[in-house]
Amino acid sequence: MSATTRTVLVTGAARGIGAGIAEVLAARGFTIVIADVNEDQARETAARLGPEHEGISLDVADSAAVDQAIDALAERAGGLYGVVNNAGINRDAMLHKMTDAQWDQVLAVDLSAVFYVSRAAARHLREARRGRIVNISSASWEGNIGQANYAAAKAGVLGLTFTLSKELARYGVTANAICPGFIETDMTSALPENIYAAQLEKIPLGYAGKPQDVGAAVAYFLSEDASYITGQVLEVGGGYQI
Ligand code: NAP
């Protein structure tokens, strides 16, 4: 890897929190590759950031496709600075009604994909002996009614992050996680009005966060200031978790 590469892959960044992360990182001088199932929107979002940024089609739950995309990216970018595992989905249902498909889909995108992307990236970052992995978990990791699948996946992301941090530290690679609380995106605006209002009431700061608030936390973990910080979990929730 070139010692100067600033290329960061952000998954699921065509819209929502990922797009906010991409916007903040681009403004701080990183070159962003948006990897999303929605290729058109990934390209549009990348184009809005500037010509040096790129949008690619990638289903992060497809292990072989992830390996191929990350190897190809490292080849054309002369290495990788880091990855942000942001892609995520919800398939909420009460436990007794949750189907196998709802469980499997969420575990595939919200947990297995974090493993696939981190593993593929780690091969390059280890070799370069530096790099950053940032995983987007959720305040729901502690458990949330109707989200057995999502909470299990997001708690798994934390265990995975701690392990990555221990395995990769000797190669100069850090791994940290962020737990957003309640952030304004399509995922949250789809909630029924009464549930949306109840969520707001739980936030000491009194308002929902913005995707860029999560972006600022990601930028911190990618910065030189965070070189000595690994295996940490940062809550970005307006005090939601107090
Ligand atoms: P979002 O608005 O639904 O956006 C998710 C993005 O990921 C979409 O562009 C989606 O593409 C893409 N995506 C879905 N499955 C994918 C796959 N298999 N491969 C690649 N891309 C995929 O979600 P968000 O609210 O921004 O959430 C982003 C992350 O933050 C998720 O991990 C979520 O769990 C976490 N989070 C969100 C909140 C919140 O308040 N919003 C709180 C805590 C944690 P399509 O448009 O085609 O679906």
Residues whose N, C-alpha, C, O or C-beta is under 5 A from the ligand:
A	BS01	NAP	G12 A13 A14 R15 G16 I17 G18 A35 D36 V37 N38 L58 D59 V60 A61 N86 A87 G88 V109 I136 S137 S138 A139 P180 G181 F182 I183 T185 D186 M187 T188
